[in-house]
Amino acid sequence: MSSTTAAAKPRLTTSAMIASLAAPGQRTKPAPFGNALTALAAQNPDIVGLSADLAKYTDLHIFAKAYPERFYQMGMAEQLLMSTAAGLAREGAIPFATTYAVFAARRAYDFICLAIAEEKLNVKIICALPGLTTGYGPSHQATEDIAIFRGCPNLTIIDPCDAHEIEQAVPAIAAHQGPVYMRLLRGNVPLVLDEYGYKFQIGKAALLRDGAEALVISSGFMTMRALEAADLLAKDKVGAAVLHVPTIKPLDEAKIIEEAAKPGRIVVVAENHSIVGGLGEAVAGLLLRNGINPVFRQIALPDEFLDAGALPTLHERYGISAEAVARQIKGWL
C-alpha cells in the first residue's frame, strides 16, 4: 500500500479507557461525590473515608487531601476495608468505604453481610464502575451487583443518575441510619436532573416527564438515556413517561404501582444491570403481587459476560444507548 493511500484511509481506533457517559457538549460536573463528601465533612467530624487503593478512581482523593487524618488507605484488601469500616462505625464514626463495585460485590460480600448489614452498622459503601460504565471487560464490569446486594437484609441500595443527584445523595445517606450501598459515577459526570427541579429522597421515585404510550421506569444513568430516548420518540409522536427510581431497595412501591396502573401504556424498565435480579425483576414482582398486569418489557444488559471496548460502541451493542432504547420502545408499540 502506498503512503498516499494509507494517508487517505487513516486507521480508526477505540479505547476501553473511553469512560465518559457525557455526549459531546453535554454539561458535566467534576467529581461530585468527592467534592460533596469533602464539603459535608467540614460540618460533620464523624465522617471518615476509606479506600482499597482506589481513592483516585472513586474521587475520594479529594477528601483524602482535605482530611488526611480522617482518611484510611487499606490497600488491595476489600475484606479488610469492610471490616475496618464496621469497626469505625461501632466507635461512632460514619465511614464512607469506597472501591469498585465488582470488588465489593464479588470479593467482600460475606464481610458486608455479616460485619455490616446484620449489625445494621452505619457504613456507607460507595462503589465505582457499576454495570457497563467501563470498557475493561468482565473483571471490572459489575453487571450483577444489584442482584447480589438486593438479597442482603438491612441494606439500602441507591443508583443515582447524575452529578446533581450524587451531590444530594451524599448528605442524605450520611444522615440515614444504617448501611447503604451506592453505585457511583465518577470523574466528569453529566448534569441532567437539575433541569427538572429534582430533589433526591431515599426511598422515593420521581416522575420526570409524562407520556401516553409508554412508561419507562429507570435508575442510574439509564434515566438520562430514557429522557434522551423520550425526546427521540416525541419526534415520532410517541409519548414516553419517565419514572426515575434511584432507590432500588426499598422501592417506592406506591409510586410505581400508581404509574404502572394507568391504562393504555406499556411499562418498560431500563437499567444498567443484568436482566437477572435487578430493578426490572423487582418491579415485575411488585406488579404481579399487586395484580397490575400491563404489557411489560425490560431493557437491560444480557445474562452473559460482556465484551471489552469503547463505551459508546458497547452501549449500542447491548441496547442501552438512547437510540437503542428508543428503537426498542417503538418496536414494542
C-alpha positions in Angstrom: 0.0 0.0 0.0 1.4 3.4 -0.9 1.9 6.1 1.6 -0.6 8.2 -0.2 -3.3 5.5 0.1 -2.5 4.9 3.8 -2.8 8.7 4.5 -6.2 8.7 2.7 -7.5 5.9 4.9 -6.4 6.6 8.5 -6.8 3.7 10.9 -9.6 4.2 13.3 -9.0 3.1 16.9 -11.1 2.9 20.0 -10.1 2.5 23.6 -11.5 0.8 26.7 -10.4 3.9 28.6 -13.2 6.0 27.0 -15.3 6.1 30.1 -17.3 9.3 29.9 -21.1 9.0 29.8 -21.5 12.5 28.6 -22.4 13.3 25.0 -20.3 15.9 23.2 -21.2 19.3 24.5 -23.2 17.9 27.4 -22.9 19.7 30.7 -20.8 17.9 33.3 -19.5 18.4 36.8 -16.2 17.0 38.1 -16.0 14.6 41.0 -19.4 15.3 42.5 -19.0 12.6 45.2 -15.6 13.6 46.3 -16.5 17.3 46.5 -19.8 16.7 48.2 -18.2 14.4 50.8 -15.5 16.9 51.5 -18.0 19.7 51.9 -20.1 17.6 54.3 -17.0 16.5 56.3 -16.4 20.2 57.1 -19.7 20.2 59.0 -19.5 16.7 60.4 -16.3 15.5 62.1 -17.6 11.9 62.4 -17.3 11.3 58.6 -14.2 9.3 57.6 -13.2 7.9 54.3 -11.6 4.5 53.4 -10.3 3.2 50.1 -8.9 -0.1 48.8 -6.1 1.6 46.9 -8.6 3.3 44.5 -9.0 6.8 46.0 -8.2 8.5 42.8 -10.6 6.3 40.9 -13.5 6.8 43.2 -12.9 10.6 43.6 -12.1 10.0 47.3 -8.7 11.6 46.8 -10.3 15.0 47.2 -11.5 14.1 50.7 -8.1 12.5 51.5 -6.3 15.7 50.6 -8.6 17.9 52.7 -8.7 15.5 55.7 -5.7 13.2 55.7 -6.2 12.4 59.4 -9.7 11.0 58.6 -8.6 9.0 55.5 -7.7 5.3 55.7 -5.8 3.7 52.8 -6.5 -0.1 53.3 -4.6 -1.4 50.2 -6.0 -4.0 47.9 -7.9 -5.9 50.6 -11.6 -5.3 50.2 -12.5 -7.7 53.1 -10.2 -5.7 55.4 -11.8 -2.5 54.0 -15.3 -3.5 55.0 -14.3 -5.0 58.4 -12.4 -1.8 59.3 -15.4 0.3 58.3 -17.6 -1.8 60.5 -15.2 -1.2 63.4 -15.1 2.5 62.9 -18.9 2.6 62.8 -19.0 0.8 66.1 -16.9 3.6 67.5 -19.4 6.3 66.3 -17.8 7.3 63.0 -19.7 7.5 59.7 -17.4 5.6 57.4 -17.6 6.0 53.6 -15.9 2.9 52.2 -15.0 3.2 48.5 -13.9 0.7 45.9 -15.0 -0.7 42.6 -18.5 -2.4 42.6 -17.1 -5.7 41.3 -14.7 -6.0 44.2 -17.4 -5.1 46.9 -20.0 -7.5 45.4 -17.8 -10.4 44.4 -14.9 -10.3 47.0 -16.3 -8.7 50.1 -20.0 -9.8 50.2 -19.7 -12.0 53.2 -18.0 -9.3 55.2 -20.6 -6.7 54.2 -23.4 -9.1 55.0 -22.2 -10.3 58.4 -19.9 -7.5 59.7 -22.1 -4.6 58.5 -25.6 -5.4 57.4 -26.5 -8.0 60.1 -25.5 -5.5 62.7 -27.2 -2.6 61.0 -24.0 -0.6 61.2 -23.8 3.0 59.8 -21.4 2.2 56.9 -21.8 3.8 53.5 -20.4 1.6 50.7 -19.7 3.7 47.6 -18.7 1.8 44.5 -17.5 3.0 41.1 -17.8 1.3 37.7 -21.3 -0.1 38.2 -22.8 -2.1 35.3 -21.4 -1.1 31.9 -19.5 2.1 32.8 -16.1 0.7 31.9 -14.8 -1.0 28.8 -12.3 -3.2 30.7 -14.4 -6.3 30.4 -15.9 -8.8 32.9 -13.1 -8.3 35.5 -14.3 -4.7 36.1 -17.9 -4.6 34.8 -20.3 -5.0 37.8 -23.3 -6.2 35.9 -24.7 -8.2 38.8 -24.0 -6.1 41.8 -27.6 -5.1 42.5 -28.8 -8.7 42.2 -26.2 -9.7 44.8 -26.9 -6.9 47.2 -30.8 -7.0 46.9 -30.6 -10.3 48.7 -28.9 -8.8 51.7 -31.2 -7.7 54.5 -31.0 -4.2 56.1 -29.0 -2.8 53.1 -30.4 0.3 51.3 -29.4 0.4 47.6 -29.0 3.7 45.7 -28.4 4.1 42.0 -28.0 7.8 41.2 -28.5 9.3 37.7 -26.1 12.2 37.5 -23.9 14.7 39.3 -26.9 16.7 40.6 -28.3 13.6 42.3 -24.9 12.4 43.7 -24.4 15.7 45.4 -27.8 15.5 47.0 -27.4 11.8 47.9 -24.2 12.2 49.9 -25.7 14.2 52.8 -28.9 12.1 52.6 -27.1 8.8 53.1 -24.8 10.2 55.7 -27.9 11.3 57.7 -29.6 7.9 57.1 -29.1 5.5 60.0 -27.9 2.1 58.7 -25.8 0.6 55.9 -26.1 1.9 52.4 -24.7 0.7 49.1 -24.5 3.4 46.4 -23.4 3.0 42.8 -21.0 5.7 41.8 -20.5 7.7 38.7 -17.1 9.4 39.0 -14.9 11.8 37.0 -16.7 14.3 34.8 -20.3 13.3 35.5 -23.3 14.5 33.3 -25.8 17.0 34.7 -29.4 16.2 33.8 -31.8 16.2 36.7 -31.3 19.9 37.7 -33.3 20.8 34.6 -36.3 19.0 36.1 -36.2 20.7 39.6 -35.4 17.2 41.0 -34.7 16.6 44.7 -33.3 13.3 45.9 -35.0 11.5 48.8 -34.1 8.0 49.9 -36.9 5.6 49.0 -38.7 8.0 46.7 -39.3 7.8 42.9 -39.9 10.8 40.8 -41.9 11.2 37.6 -39.7 13.4 35.4 -42.0 13.6 32.4 -45.3 12.2 31.4 -46.5 10.4 28.2 -49.5 8.4 27.0 -47.9 5.5 25.1 -45.1 4.2 27.3 -43.9 4.4 30.9 -40.1 3.9 31.3 -39.1 3.0 34.9 -35.4 3.6 35.2 -32.5 4.0 37.6 -28.9 5.3 37.4 -27.6 6.8 34.1 -30.4 4.9 32.3 -32.7 7.6 33.4 -30.6 10.0 31.4 -30.9 7.6 28.4 -34.6 7.3 29.0 -35.1 11.0 28.9 -33.0 11.2 25.7 -35.0 8.4 24.2 -38.2 10.1 25.1 -37.1 13.2 23.1 -36.4 11.0 20.1 -39.7 9.2 20.4 -41.5 12.6 20.7 -40.3 13.4 17.2 -42.4 10.4 16.0 -45.4 11.5 18.0 -44.8 8.8 20.7 -45.3 10.0 24.3 -43.0 8.3 26.8 -43.2 9.0 30.5 -40.0 8.6 32.6 -40.2 7.5 36.3 -36.8 7.7 37.9 -36.3 5.2 40.7 -32.9 5.9 42.4 -33.6 3.7 45.4 -33.6 0.1 44.4 -34.2 -1.1 47.9 -36.6 -0.2 49.4 -38.6 0.5 46.3 -41.1 3.3 46.2 -43.9 0.8 45.7 -46.8 3.2 45.9 -45.5 5.5 43.2 -44.5 2.6 40.9 -47.9 1.0 41.3 -49.7 4.3 40.7 -47.9 5.0 37.4 -47.9 1.4 36.1 -51.6 1.0 36.8 -52.5 3.8 34.4 -54.2 2.3 31.4 -53.0 2.3 27.8 -49.2 2.4 28.3 -46.6 -0.3 28.0 -44.3 -0.5 31.0 -40.5 -0.7 30.2 -37.9 -1.0 32.9 -34.5 0.3 31.8 -31.4 -0.4 33.9 -27.6 -0.5 33.7 -27.5 -4.0 35.1 -28.0 -7.6 34.1 -31.5 -8.6 33.1 -31.3 -11.0 36.0 -32.0 -9.8 39.5 -32.1 -6.1 39.2 -34.7 -3.3 39.0 -36.6 -5.0 36.3 -37.3 -8.1 38.2 -38.0 -6.1 41.4 -40.7 -4.1 39.5 -42.1 -7.1 37.8 -42.5 -8.9 41.1 -44.1 -5.9 42.7 -46.7 -5.5 39.9 -47.5 -9.2 39.8 -48.0 -9.4 43.6 -50.4 -6.4 43.4 -52.5 -7.6 40.4 -51.1 -5.0 38.0 -50.7 -6.5 34.6 -49.5 -4.1 31.9 -47.6 -5.1 28.8 -44.1 -5.4 30.4 -40.7 -5.2 28.8 -37.1 -4.9 30.0 -34.1 -3.0 28.7 -31.1 -4.3 30.5 -27.7 -6.0 29.9 -27.8 -9.6 28.8 -27.1 -12.5 31.1 -23.6 -13.0 29.8 -20.0 -11.8 30.3 -19.7 -8.6 28.3 -17.1 -7.5 25.8 -14.3 -5.1 26.3 -14.1 -1.9 24.2 -15.2 1.7 24.0 -18.3 2.6 25.9 -20.3 4.2 23.0 -19.8 1.0 21.0 -20.7 -1.3 23.8 -23.8 0.7 24.8 -25.1 0.5 21.3 -24.2 -3.2 21.0 -26.0 -4.1 24.2 -29.1 -1.9 23.7 -28.6 0.8 26.3 -27.8 3.8 24.1 -30.5 6.5 23.8 -31.1 5.5 20.2 -31.3 1.8 21.0 -33.7 2.5 23.8 -36.0 4.5 21.5 -35.8 1.8 18.8 -36.8 -0.9 21.2 -39.7 1.0 22.7 -41.0 2.0 19.3 -40.8 -1.7 18.2 -42.9 -2.8 21.1 -45.7 -0.3 20.5 
